[in-house]
């Protein structure tokens, strides 16, 4: 004769087995937290561009300031004669300003501006001078821009 306690254990074990088969543990039912290797955020300078890493803190991402190469200082320059086409970068410290403009002509009028920007520091400066530009103007910048490519 089977005792009433054993009668309850068999259906209970069967129910547990059925629950395990129906609801997991499959790879699609894993609820363990996902561990992700996140970068340690650099903090030397603030940057205008931030690229989030999912489930990680947002870290500022700054383009690397290049080894000094050809530079552009304040002034108005002729593209292809005084300054080469390419991408130039620089940094404007806090409390400083920098203005640049790609030019289609040299009348001194704002109609000559193809593209321009006024950066109030702290801020990163990047401009690509095209071979089709006639000129380039850089004003008020505390440091020259360096050509990176």
DRENTORKOL-3810 file (N, C-alpha, C; in nm, 4 decimals):
REM DRENTORKOL-3810
@n.u->0.0842; n.v->-0.1171; n.w->0.0000; ca.u->0.0000; ca.v->0.0000; ca.w->0.0000; c.u->0.0892; c.v->0.1240; c.w->0.0000
@n.u->0.0535; n.v->0.2200; n.w->-0.0813; ca.u->0.1299; ca.v->0.3440; ca.w->-0.0947; c.u->0.0691; c.v->0.4464; c.w->-0.0014
@n.u->0.1586; n.v->0.5131; n.w->0.0723; ca.u->0.1081; ca.v->0.6133; ca.w->0.1672; c.u->0.0637; c.v->0.7373; c.w->0.0913
@n.u->-0.0196; n.v->0.8194; n.w->0.1556; ca.u->-0.0722; ca.v->0.9394; ca.w->0.0904; c.u->0.0376; c.v->1.0417; c.w->0.0642
@n.u->0.1457; n.v->1.0430; n.w->0.1456; ca.u->0.2575; ca.v->1.1349; ca.w->0.1236; c.u->0.3286; c.v->1.1053; c.w->-0.0067
@n.u->0.3477; n.v->0.9760; n.w->-0.0375; ca.u->0.4131; ca.v->0.9379; ca.w->-0.1622; c.u->0.3245; c.v->0.9682; c.w->-0.2814
@n.u->0.1927; n.v->0.9612; n.w->-0.2633; ca.u->0.1005; ca.v->0.9927; ca.w->-0.3712; c.u->0.1133; c.v->1.1394; c.w->-0.4122
@n.u->0.1447; n.v->1.2270; n.w->-0.3187; ca.u->0.1589; ca.v->1.3687; ca.w->-0.3491; c.u->0.2949; c.v->1.4009; c.w->-0.4123
@n.u->0.3973; n.v->1.3259; n.w->-0.3755; ca.u->0.5314; ca.v->1.3543; ca.w->-0.4254; c.u->0.5410; c.v->1.3251; c.w->-0.5747
@n.u->0.4861; n.v->1.2166; n.w->-0.6217; ca.u->0.4972; ca.v->1.1804; ca.w->-0.7626; c.u->0.4325; c.v->1.2860; c.w->-0.8522
@n.u->0.3083; n.v->1.3296; n.w->-0.8269; ca.u->0.2515; ca.v->1.4341; ca.w->-0.9122; c.u->0.3284; c.v->1.5670; c.w->-0.9002
@n.u->0.3804; n.v->1.5959; n.w->-0.7816; ca.u->0.4559; ca.v->1.7197; ca.w->-0.7631; c.u->0.5855; c.v->1.7163; c.w->-0.8436
@n.u->0.6574; n.v->1.6040; n.w->-0.8394; ca.u->0.7790; ca.v->1.5902; ca.w->-0.9197; c.u->0.7470; c.v->1.5976; c.w->-1.0686
@n.u->0.6389; n.v->1.5365; n.w->-1.1080; ca.u->0.5978; ca.v->1.5416; ca.w->-1.2475; c.u->0.5666; c.v->1.6851; c.w->-1.2900
@n.u->0.5022; n.v->1.7605; n.w->-1.2046; ca.u->0.4708; ca.v->1.9004; ca.w->-1.2351; c.u->0.5985; c.v->1.9835; c.w->-1.2480
@n.u->0.6959; n.v->1.9607; n.w->-1.1609; ca.u->0.8224; ca.v->2.0337; ca.w->-1.1674; c.u->0.8948; c.v->2.0021; c.w->-1.2977
@n.u->0.8985; n.v->1.8746; n.w->-1.3352; ca.u->0.9647; ca.v->1.8344; ca.w->-1.4591; c.u->0.8939; c.v->1.8983; c.w->-1.5787
@n.u->0.7630; n.v->1.8973; n.w->-1.5811; ca.u->0.6886; ca.v->1.9584; ca.w->-1.6911; c.u->0.7144; c.v->2.1092; c.w->-1.6988
@n.u->0.7217; n.v->2.1757; n.w->-1.5839; ca.u->0.7516; ca.v->2.3197; ca.w->-1.5828; c.u->0.8913; c.v->2.3469; c.w->-1.6370
@n.u->0.9878; n.v->2.2652; n.w->-1.5991; ca.u->1.1237; ca.v->2.2839; ca.w->-1.6486; c.u->1.1312; c.v->2.2617; c.w->-1.7990
@n.u->1.0596; n.v->2.1614; n.w->-1.8484; ca.u->1.0602; ca.v->2.1339; ca.w->-1.9915; c.u->0.9907; c.v->2.2482; c.w->-2.0671
@n.u->0.8814; n.v->2.2976; n.w->-2.0144; ca.u->0.8038; ca.v->2.3999; ca.w->-2.0836; c.u->0.8681; c.v->2.5387; c.w->-2.0784
@n.u->0.9305; n.v->2.5728; n.w->-1.9654; ca.u->0.9769; ca.v->2.7109; ca.w->-1.9475; c.u->1.1267; c.v->2.7281; c.w->-1.9320
@n.u->1.2047; n.v->2.6340; n.w->-1.9619; ca.u->1.3490; ca.v->2.6588; ca.w->-1.9532; c.u->1.4182; c.v->2.5415; c.w->-1.8918
@n.u->1.5396; n.v->2.5450; n.w->-1.8670; ca.u->1.6298; ca.v->2.6563; ca.w->-1.8933; c.u->1.6880; c.v->2.6460; c.w->-2.0329
@n.u->1.6380; n.v->2.7136; n.w->-2.1317; ca.u->1.6957; ca.v->2.7172; ca.w->-2.2656; c.u->1.7747; c.v->2.8453; c.w->-2.2836
@n.u->1.8563; n.v->2.8537; n.w->-2.3885; ca.u->1.9336; ca.v->2.9752; ca.w->-2.4094; c.u->1.8441; c.v->3.0975; c.w->-2.4305
@n.u->1.7239; n.v->3.0733; n.w->-2.4824; ca.u->1.6314; ca.v->3.1825; ca.w->-2.5036; c.u->1.5607; c.v->3.2248; c.w->-2.3763
@n.u->1.5752; n.v->3.1486; n.w->-2.2688; ca.u->1.5093; ca.v->3.1797; ca.w->-2.1425; c.u->1.6101; c.v->3.2216; c.w->-2.0349
@n.u->1.7319; n.v->3.2485; n.w->-2.0715; ca.u->1.8331; ca.v->3.2854; ca.w->-1.9738; c.u->1.8071; c.v->3.4272; c.w->-1.9255
@n.u->1.7978; n.v->3.4429; n.w->-1.7962; ca.u->1.7729; ca.v->3.5746; ca.w->-1.7391; c.u->1.8899; c.v->3.6247; c.w->-1.6561
@n.u->2.0044; n.v->3.5630; n.w->-1.6743; ca.u->2.1224; ca.v->3.6078; ca.w->-1.6015; c.u->2.1697; c.v->3.7402; c.w->-1.6612
@n.u->2.2232; n.v->3.8290; n.w->-1.5780; ca.u->2.2713; ca.v->3.9571; ca.w->-1.6314; c.u->2.3878; c.v->3.9361; c.w->-1.7267
@n.u->2.3898; n.v->4.0168; n.w->-1.8328; ca.u->2.4965; ca.v->4.0100; ca.w->-1.9311; c.u->2.6105; c.v->4.0991; c.w->-1.8834
@n.u->2.7291; n.v->4.0435; n.w->-1.8758; ca.u->2.8458; ca.v->4.1206; ca.w->-1.8357; c.u->2.9141; c.v->4.1688; c.w->-1.9624
@n.u->2.9410; n.v->4.2986; n.w->-1.9691; ca.u->3.0018; ca.v->4.3571; ca.w->-2.0880; c.u->3.1287; c.v->4.4294; c.w->-2.0464
@n.u->3.2351; n.v->4.4107; n.w->-2.1236; ca.u->3.3589; ca.v->4.4832; ca.w->-2.0971; c.u->3.3432; c.v->4.6243; c.w->-2.1499
@n.u->3.3459; n.v->4.7217; n.w->-2.0611; ca.u->3.3283; ca.v->4.8602; ca.w->-2.0993; c.u->3.4615; c.v->4.9333; c.w->-2.0868
@n.u->3.4838; n.v->5.0300; n.w->-2.1748; ca.u->3.6081; ca.v->5.1055; ca.w->-2.1660; c.u->3.6085; c.v->5.1955; c.w->-2.0434
@n.u->3.7256; n.v->5.2243; n.w->-1.9951; ca.u->3.7396; ca.v->5.3231; ca.w->-1.8890; c.u->3.7404; c.v->5.4590; c.w->-1.9577
@n.u->3.6576; n.v->5.5479; n.w->-1.9113; ca.u->3.6420; ca.v->5.6770; ca.w->-1.9777; c.u->3.7631; c.v->5.7660; c.w->-1.9543
@n.u->3.8219; n.v->5.8198; n.w->-2.0632; ca.u->3.9292; ca.v->5.9167; ca.w->-2.0451; c.u->3.8696; c.v->6.0500; c.w->-2.0006
@n.u->3.9421; n.v->6.1251; n.w->-1.9225; ca.u->3.8876; ca.v->6.2519; ca.w->-1.8738; c.u->3.9802; c.v->6.3716; c.w->-1.8933
@n.u->4.0776; n.v->6.3698; n.w->-1.9857; ca.u->4.1658; ca.v->6.4862; ca.w->-1.9923; c.u->4.0990; c.v->6.6126; c.w->-2.0456
@n.u->4.0117; n.v->6.6002; n.w->-2.1463; ca.u->3.9464; ca.v->6.7188; ca.w->-2.2024; c.u->3.8032; c.v->6.6833; c.w->-2.2393
@n.u->3.7095; n.v->6.7782; n.w->-2.2275; ca.u->3.5731; ca.v->6.7513; ca.w->-2.2729; c.u->3.5686; c.v->6.7544; c.w->-2.4251
@n.u->3.4781; n.v->6.6772; n.w->-2.4825; ca.u->3.4676; ca.v->6.6697; ca.w->-2.6270; c.u->3.3229; c.v->6.6882; c.w->-2.6686
@n.u->3.3007; n.v->6.7418; n.w->-2.7877; ca.u->3.1631; ca.v->6.7637; ca.w->-2.8319; c.u->3.0924; c.v->6.6375; c.w->-2.8783
@n.u->3.1654; n.v->6.5321; n.w->-2.9136; ca.u->3.1067; ca.v->6.4109; ca.w->-2.9677; c.u->3.1113; c.v->6.3006; c.w->-2.8634
@n.u->2.9985; n.v->6.2341; n.w->-2.8420; ca.u->2.9947; ca.v->6.1223; ca.w->-2.7490; c.u->2.9326; c.v->6.0033; c.w->-2.8190
@n.u->2.9967; n.v->5.8879; n.w->-2.8063; ca.u->2.9490; ca.v->5.7653; ca.w->-2.8677; c.u->2.9144; c.v->5.6687; c.w->-2.7553
@n.u->2.7853; n.v->5.6351; n.w->-2.7381; ca.u->2.7503; ca.v->5.5461; ca.w->-2.6275; c.u->2.7862; c.v->5.4011; c.w->-2.6562
@n.u->2.8232; n.v->5.3306; n.w->-2.5533; ca.u->2.8461; ca.v->5.1864; ca.w->-2.5567; c.u->2.7262; c.v->5.1255; c.w->-2.4864
@n.u->2.6465; n.v->5.0429; n.w->-2.5506; ca.u->2.5256; ca.v->4.9913; ca.w->-2.4866; c.u->2.5567; c.v->4.9297; c.w->-2.3505
@n.u->2.4785; n.v->4.9665; n.w->-2.2514; ca.u->2.4879; ca.v->4.9162; ca.w->-2.1143; c.u->2.6139; c.v->4.9628; c.w->-2.0433
@n.u->2.6871; n.v->5.0559; n.w->-2.1005; ca.u->2.8065; ca.v->5.1100; ca.w->-2.0373; c.u->2.7889; c.v->5.2603; c.w->-2.0216
@n.u->2.8675; n.v->5.3210; n.w->-1.9355; ca.u->2.8603; ca.v->5.4665; ca.w->-1.9259; c.u->2.9053; c.v->5.5314; c.w->-2.0570
@n.u->2.8513; n.v->5.6482; n.w->-2.0844; ca.u->2.8883; ca.v->5.7223; ca.w->-2.2056; c.u->3.0219; c.v->5.7904; c.w->-2.1798
@n.u->3.1164; n.v->5.7688; n.w->-2.2688; ca.u->3.2493; ca.v->5.8264; ca.w->-2.2550; c.u->3.2732; c.v->5.9264; c.w->-2.3667
@n.u->3.3390; n.v->6.0377; n.w->-2.3374; ca.u->3.3721; ca.v->6.1304; ca.w->-2.4457; c.u->3.4746; c.v->6.0681; c.w->-2.5389
@n.u->3.4544; n.v->6.0876; n.w->-2.6666; ca.u->3.5460; ca.v->6.0339; ca.w->-2.7667; c.u->3.6042; c.v->6.1525; c.w->-2.8441
@n.u->3.7327; n.v->6.1736; n.w->-2.8309; ca.u->3.7976; ca.v->6.2862; ca.w->-2.8978; c.u->3.8848; c.v->6.2340; c.w->-3.0104
@n.u->3.8796; n.v->6.2990; n.w->-3.1258; ca.u->3.9784; ca.v->6.2642; ca.w->-3.2279; c.u->4.1181; c.v->6.2930; c.w->-3.1732
@n.u->4.2107; n.v->6.2088; n.w->-3.2080; ca.u->4.3471; ca.v->6.2252; ca.w->-3.1595; c.u->4.4088; c.v->6.3482; c.w->-3.2249
@n.u->4.4650; n.v->6.4355; n.w->-3.1426; ca.u->4.5336; ca.v->6.5512; ca.w->-3.1984; c.u->4.6598; c.v->6.4994; c.w->-3.2649
@n.u->4.6783; n.v->6.5309; n.w->-3.3921; ca.u->4.7870; ca.v->6.4712; ca.w->-3.4683; c.u->4.9237; c.v->6.5247; c.w->-3.4281
@n.u->5.0247; n.v->6.4507; n.w->-3.4705; ca.u->5.1608; ca.v->6.5016; ca.w->-3.4601; c.u->5.1654; c.v->6.6247; c.w->-3.5494
@n.u->5.2198; n.v->6.7349; n.w->-3.4990; ca.u->5.2168; ca.v->6.8566; ca.w->-3.5799; c.u->5.2702; c.v->6.8349; c.w->-3.7209
@n.u->5.1888; n.v->6.8726; n.w->-3.8172; ca.u->5.2260; ca.v->6.8669; ca.w->-3.9578; c.u->5.2074; c.v->7.0060; c.w->-4.0150
@n.u->5.1708; n.v->7.0151; n.w->-4.1408; ca.u->5.1437; ca.v->7.1469; ca.w->-4.1972; c.u->5.0352; c.v->7.2164; c.w->-4.1144
@n.u->5.0513; n.v->7.3442; n.w->-4.0900; ca.u->4.9563; ca.v->7.4174; ca.w->-4.0071; c.u->4.9010; c.v->7.5376; c.w->-4.0823
@n.u->4.7878; n.v->7.5870; n.w->-4.0310; ca.u->4.7271; ca.v->7.7104; ca.w->-4.0804; c.u->4.7124; c.v->7.8023; c.w->-3.9600
@n.u->4.7661; n.v->7.9225; n.w->-3.9691; ca.u->4.7477; ca.v->8.0229; ca.w->-3.8646; c.u->4.6411; c.v->8.1229; c.w->-3.9058
@n.u->4.6182; n.v->8.2208; n.w->-3.8222; ca.u->4.5191; ca.v->8.3239; ca.w->-3.8512; c.u->4.5553; c.v->8.3973; c.w->-3.9796
@n.u->4.4543; n.v->8.4252; n.w->-4.0618; ca.u->4.4750; ca.v->8.4969; ca.w->-4.1874; c.u->4.3788; c.v->8.4476; c.w->-4.2934
@n.u->4.3910; n.v->8.5025; n.w->-4.4131; ca.u->4.3119; ca.v->8.4593; ca.w->-4.5284; c.u->4.4097; c.v->8.3992; c.w->-4.6287
@n.u->4.3816; n.v->8.2763; n.w->-4.6685; ca.u->4.4767; ca.v->8.1977; ca.w->-4.7478; c.u->4.4132; c.v->8.1510; c.w->-4.8783
@n.u->4.4933; n.v->8.1399; n.w->-4.9841; ca.u->4.4487; ca.v->8.0874; ca.w->-5.1132; c.u->4.4702; c.v->7.9353; c.w->-5.1134
@n.u->4.3633; n.v->7.8621; n.w->-5.1437; ca.u->4.3710; ca.v->7.7155; ca.w->-5.1452; c.u->4.4516; c.v->7.6717; c.w->-5.2665
@n.u->4.5436; n.v->7.5789; n.w->-5.2441; ca.u->4.6287; ca.v->7.5283; ca.w->-5.3504; c.u->4.7542; c.v->7.6105; c.w->-5.3706
@n.u->4.7604; n.v->7.7298; n.w->-5.3103; ca.u->4.8786; ca.v->7.8152; ca.w->-5.3215; c.u->4.9400; c.v->7.8374; c.w->-5.1838
@n.u->4.8574; n.v->7.8919; n.w->-5.0909; ca.u->4.9054; ca.v->7.9183; ca.w->-4.9551; c.u->4.8769; c.v->7.8028; c.w->-4.8597
@n.u->4.7716; n.v->7.7289; n.w->-4.8867; ca.u->4.7292; ca.v->7.6202; ca.w->-4.7983; c.u->4.6803; c.v->7.5035; c.w->-4.8845
@n.u->4.7148; n.v->7.3830; n.w->-4.8427; ca.u->4.6738; ca.v->7.2627; ca.w->-4.9166; c.u->4.5338; c.v->7.2187; c.w->-4.8745
@n.u->4.4569; n.v->7.1640; n.w->-4.9684; ca.u->4.3288; ca.v->7.1039; ca.w->-4.9290; c.u->4.3537; c.v->6.9897; c.w->-4.8312
@n.u->4.2579; n.v->6.9628; n.w->-4.7471; ca.u->4.2694; ca.v->6.8537; ca.w->-4.6511; c.u->4.1910; c.v->6.8844; c.w->-4.5255
@n.u->4.2021; n.v->6.7950; n.w->-4.4280; ca.u->4.1320; ca.v->6.8111; ca.w->-4.3008; c.u->4.2301; c.v->6.8627; c.w->-4.1964
@n.u->4.1881; n.v->6.9669; n.w->-4.1273; ca.u->4.2694; ca.v->7.0324; ca.w->-4.0254; c.u->4.1949; c.v->7.0288; c.w->-3.8922
@n.u->4.2718; n.v->7.0116; n.w->-3.7837; ca.u->4.2125; ca.v->7.0038; ca.w->-3.6507; c.u->4.2898; c.v->7.0906; c.w->-3.5527
@n.u->4.2203; n.v->7.1261; n.w->-3.4454; ca.u->4.2843; ca.v->7.2012; ca.w->-3.3391; c.u->4.1950; c.v->7.2062; c.w->-3.2167
@n.u->4.2435; n.v->7.2724; n.w->-3.1129; ca.u->4.1718; ca.v->7.2823; ca.w->-2.9854; c.u->4.1644; c.v->7.4279; c.w->-2.9449
@n.u->4.0480; n.v->7.4706; n.w->-2.8995; ca.u->4.0288; ca.v->7.6068; ca.w->-2.8502; c.u->4.0111; c.v->7.5974; c.w->-2.6987
@n.u->4.1047; n.v->7.6529; n.w->-2.6208; ca.u->4.0932; ca.v->7.6451; ca.w->-2.4756; c.u->3.9761; c.v->7.7279; c.w->-2.4222
@n.u->3.9390; n.v->7.7001; n.w->-2.2988; ca.u->3.8318; ca.v->7.7740; ca.w->-2.2333; c.u->3.8658; c.v->7.9229; c.w->-2.2306
@n.u->3.7661; n.v->8.0058; n.w->-2.2588; ca.u->3.7843; ca.v->8.1502; ca.w->-2.2580; c.u->3.8374; c.v->8.2062; c.w->-2.3898
@n.u->3.8632; n.v->8.1206; n.w->-2.4875; ca.u->3.9149; ca.v->8.1630; ca.w->-2.6186; c.u->3.8098; c.v->8.1357; c.w->-2.7254
@n.u->3.8273; n.v->8.1973; n.w->-2.8416; ca.u->3.7380; ca.v->8.1778; ca.w->-2.9554; c.u->3.8200; c.v->8.1464; c.w->-3.0797
@n.u->3.7510; n.v->8.0939; n.w->-3.1813; ca.u->3.8156; ca.v->8.0656; ca.w->-3.3088; c.u->3.7082; c.v->8.0704; c.w->-3.4175
@n.u->3.7378; n.v->8.1388; n.w->-3.5272; ca.u->3.6459; ca.v->8.1476; ca.w->-3.6404; c.u->3.7169; c.v->8.0956; c.w->-3.7641
@n.u->3.6457; n.v->8.0145; n.w->-3.8438; ca.u->3.6990; ca.v->7.9730; ca.w->-3.9734; c.u->3.5895; c.v->7.9828; c.w->-4.0781
@n.u->3.6318; n.v->8.0022; n.w->-4.2028; ca.u->3.5375; ca.v->8.0052; ca.w->-4.3152; c.u->3.6060; c.v->7.9518; c.w->-4.4397
@n.u->3.5381; n.v->7.8622; n.w->-4.5101; ca.u->3.5798; ca.v->7.8195; ca.w->-4.6431; c.u->3.5238; c.v->7.9220; c.w->-4.7405
@n.u->3.6056; n.v->7.9663; n.w->-4.8347; ca.u->3.5681; ca.v->8.0793; ca.w->-4.9194; c.u->3.5560; c.v->8.0424; c.w->-5.0676
@n.u->3.4564; n.v->8.1054; n.w->-5.1331; ca.u->3.4417; ca.v->8.0911; ca.w->-5.2781; c.u->3.5029; c.v->8.2104; c.w->-5.3508
@n.u->3.5379; n.v->8.3149; n.w->-5.2764; ca.u->3.5970; ca.v->8.4347; ca.w->-5.3346; c.u->3.6593; c.v->8.5206; c.w->-5.2259
@n.u->3.7097; n.v->8.6395; n.w->-5.2667; ca.u->3.7845; ca.v->8.7243; ca.w->-5.1743; c.u->3.7291; c.v->8.8657; c.w->-5.1659
@n.u->3.5970; n.v->8.8817; n.w->-5.1789; ca.u->3.5380; ca.v->9.0163; ca.w->-5.1716; c.u->3.5299; c.v->9.0669; c.w->-5.0282
@n.u->3.5416; n.v->8.9777; n.w->-4.9309; ca.u->3.5265; ca.v->9.0162; ca.w->-4.7905; c.u->3.3817; c.v->9.0146; c.w->-4.7451
@n.u->3.2914; n.v->8.9789; n.w->-4.8339; ca.u->3.1488; ca.v->8.9728; ca.w->-4.8026; c.u->3.1131; c.v->8.8319; c.w->-4.7545
@n.u->3.0108; n.v->8.8227; n.w->-4.6721; ca.u->2.9684; ca.v->8.6908; ca.w->-4.6224; c.u->2.9146; c.v->8.6016; c.w->-4.7338
@n.u->2.8813; n.v->8.6580; n.w->-4.8497; ca.u->2.8378; ca.v->8.5765; ca.w->-4.9639; c.u->2.9499; c.v->8.4843; c.w->-5.0121
@n.u->3.0753; n.v->8.5151; n.w->-4.9771; ca.u->3.1885; ca.v->8.4307; ca.w->-5.0153; c.u->3.2020; c.v->8.3067; c.w->-4.9262
@n.u->3.1297; n.v->8.3035; n.w->-4.8158; ca.u->3.1426; ca.v->8.1911; ca.w->-4.7218; c.u->3.0693; c.v->8.0686; c.w->-4.7759
@n.u->3.1435; n.v->7.9625; n.w->-4.8006; ca.u->3.0835; ca.v->7.8344; ca.w->-4.8399; c.u->3.0324; c.v->7.7643; c.w->-4.7142
@n.u->3.1169; n.v->7.7666; n.w->-4.6121; ca.u->3.0860; ca.v->7.7045; ca.w->-4.4837; c.u->3.1681; c.v->7.7789; c.w->-4.3797
@n.u->3.1140; n.v->7.7949; n.w->-4.2593; ca.u->3.1881; ca.v->7.8643; ca.w->-4.1540; c.u->3.1464; c.v->7.8129; c.w->-4.0172
@n.u->3.2277; n.v->7.8478; n.w->-3.9162; ca.u->3.1953; ca.v->7.8096; ca.w->-3.7788; c.u->3.2678; c.v->7.9024; c.w->-3.6835
@n.u->3.2035; n.v->7.9326; n.w->-3.5730; ca.u->3.2609; ca.v->8.0107; ca.w->-3.4638; c.u->3.2615; c.v->7.9193; c.w->-3.3424
@n.u->3.3790; n.v->7.8889; n.w->-3.2902; ca.u->3.3928; ca.v->7.7979; ca.w->-3.1772; c.u->3.4304; c.v->7.8792; c.w->-3.0545
@n.u->3.3545; n.v->7.8652; n.w->-2.9473; ca.u->3.3875; ca.v->7.9257; ca.w->-2.8193; c.u->3.4384; c.v->7.8137; c.w->-2.7300
@n.u->3.5608; n.v->7.8308; n.w->-2.6804; ca.u->3.6259; ca.v->7.7257; ca.w->-2.6035; c.u->3.5644; c.v->7.7052; c.w->-2.4658
@n.u->3.5834; n.v->7.5862; n.w->-2.4106; ca.u->3.6669; ca.v->7.4838; ca.w->-2.4713; c.u->3.5926; c.v->7.4114; c.w->-2.5835
@n.u->3.6655; n.v->7.3809; n.w->-2.6890; ca.u->3.6028; ca.v->7.3119; ca.w->-2.8009; c.u->3.7040; c.v->7.2617; c.w->-2.9015
@n.u->3.6624; n.v->7.1607; n.w->-2.9739; ca.u->3.7438; ca.v->7.0970; ca.w->-3.0761; c.u->3.7108; c.v->7.1599; c.w->-3.2105
@n.u->3.8114; n.v->7.1865; n.w->-3.2917; ca.u->3.7931; ca.v->7.2443; ca.w->-3.4249; c.u->3.8328; c.v->7.1403; c.w->-3.5288
@n.u->3.7457; n.v->7.1182; n.w->-3.6253; ca.u->3.7813; ca.v->7.0336; ca.w->-3.7392; c.u->3.7161; c.v->7.0933; c.w->-3.8630
@n.u->3.7955; n.v->7.1106; n.w->-3.9677; ca.u->3.7440; ca.v->7.1636; ca.w->-4.0932; c.u->3.8135; c.v->7.0915; c.w->-4.2083
@n.u->3.7367; n.v->7.0588; n.w->-4.3111; ca.u->3.7932; ca.v->6.9993; ca.w->-4.4310; c.u->3.7886; c.v->7.1030; c.w->-4.5420
@n.u->3.9053; n.v->7.1443; n.w->-4.5864; ca.u->3.9182; ca.v->7.2397; ca.w->-4.6965; c.u->3.9186; c.v->7.1582; c.w->-4.8254
@n.u->3.8278; n.v->7.1918; n.w->-4.9159; ca.u->3.8140; ca.v->7.1186; ca.w->-5.0414; c.u->3.9033; c.v->7.1813; c.w->-5.1487
@n.u->3.9437; n.v->7.1014; n.w->-5.2447; ca.u->4.0270; ca.v->7.1529; ca.w->-5.3537; c.u->3.9497; c.v->7.2527; c.w->-5.4406
@n.u->3.8169; n.v->7.2489; n.w->-5.4336; ca.u->3.7342; ca.v->7.3416; ca.w->-5.5105; c.u->3.7152; c.v->7.4764; c.w->-5.4403
@n.u->3.7558; n.v->7.4868; n.w->-5.3112; ca.u->3.7477; ca.v->7.6141; ca.w->-5.2396; c.u->3.8511; c.v->7.7100; c.w->-5.2980
@n.u->3.8176; n.v->7.8387; n.w->-5.3061; ca.u->3.9144; ca.v->7.9378; ca.w->-5.3546; c.u->4.0040; c.v->7.9850; c.w->-5.2412
@n.u->3.9466; n.v->7.9930; n.w->-5.1201; ca.u->4.0255; ca.v->8.0428; ca.w->-5.0083; c.u->3.9787; c.v->7.9868; c.w->-4.8753
@n.u->4.0540; n.v->8.0234; n.w->-4.7716; ca.u->4.0217; ca.v->7.9810; ca.w->-4.6353; c.u->4.0611; c.v->8.0931; c.w->-4.5402
@n.u->3.9714; n.v->8.1261; n.w->-4.4475; ca.u->3.9985; ca.v->8.2300; ca.w->-4.3479; c.u->3.9972; c.v->8.1693; c.w->-4.2087
@n.u->4.0953; n.v->8.2067; n.w->-4.1274; ca.u->4.1036; ca.v->8.1651; ca.w->-3.9883; c.u->4.1290; c.v->8.2909; c.w->-3.9062
@n.u->4.0449; n.v->8.3163; n.w->-3.8057; ca.u->4.0572; ca.v->8.4387; ca.w->-3.7263; c.u->4.0363; c.v->8.4110; c.w->-3.5781
@n.u->4.1077; n.v->8.4852; n.w->-3.4950; ca.u->4.0934; ca.v->8.4846; ca.w->-3.3484; c.u->4.1397; c.v->8.3551; c.w->-3.2828
@n.u->4.1922; n.v->8.2606; n.w->-3.3581; ca.u->4.2295; ca.v->8.1309; ca.w->-3.3025; c.u->4.3613; c.v->8.1427; c.w->-3.2247
@n.u->4.3632; n.v->8.0917; n.w->-3.1007; ca.u->4.4843; ca.v->8.1050; ca.w->-3.0195; c.u->4.5986; c.v->8.0155; c.w->-3.0666
@n.u->4.5657; n.v->7.9097; n.w->-3.1406; ca.u->4.6681; ca.v->7.8164; ca.w->-3.1892; c.u->4.6388; c.v->7.7824; c.w->-3.3342
@n.u->4.7415; n.v->7.7493; n.w->-3.4140; ca.u->4.7172; ca.v->7.7102; ca.w->-3.5530; c.u->4.6460; c.v->7.5754; c.w->-3.5595
@n.u->4.5813; n.v->7.5510; n.w->-3.6726; ca.u->4.5198; ca.v->7.4206; ca.w->-3.6981; c.u->4.6255; c.v->7.3321; c.w->-3.7668
@n.u->4.6234; n.v->7.2018; n.w->-3.7345; ca.u->4.7202; ca.v->7.1059; ca.w->-3.7909; c.u->4.6505; c.v->7.0173; c.w->-3.8934
@n.u->4.7155; n.v->6.9984; n.w->-4.0066; ca.u->4.6603; ca.v->6.9112; ca.w->-4.1109; c.u->4.6772; c.v->6.7652; c.w->-4.0659
@n.u->4.5665; n.v->6.6892; n.w->-4.0703; ca.u->4.5718; ca.v->6.5484; ca.w->-4.0326; c.u->4.5593; c.v->6.4557; c.w->-4.1514
@n.u->4.4917; n.v->6.4971; n.w->-4.2587; ca.u->4.4832; ca.v->6.4232; ca.w->-4.3847; c.u->4.4130; c.v->6.5061; c.w->-4.4869
END
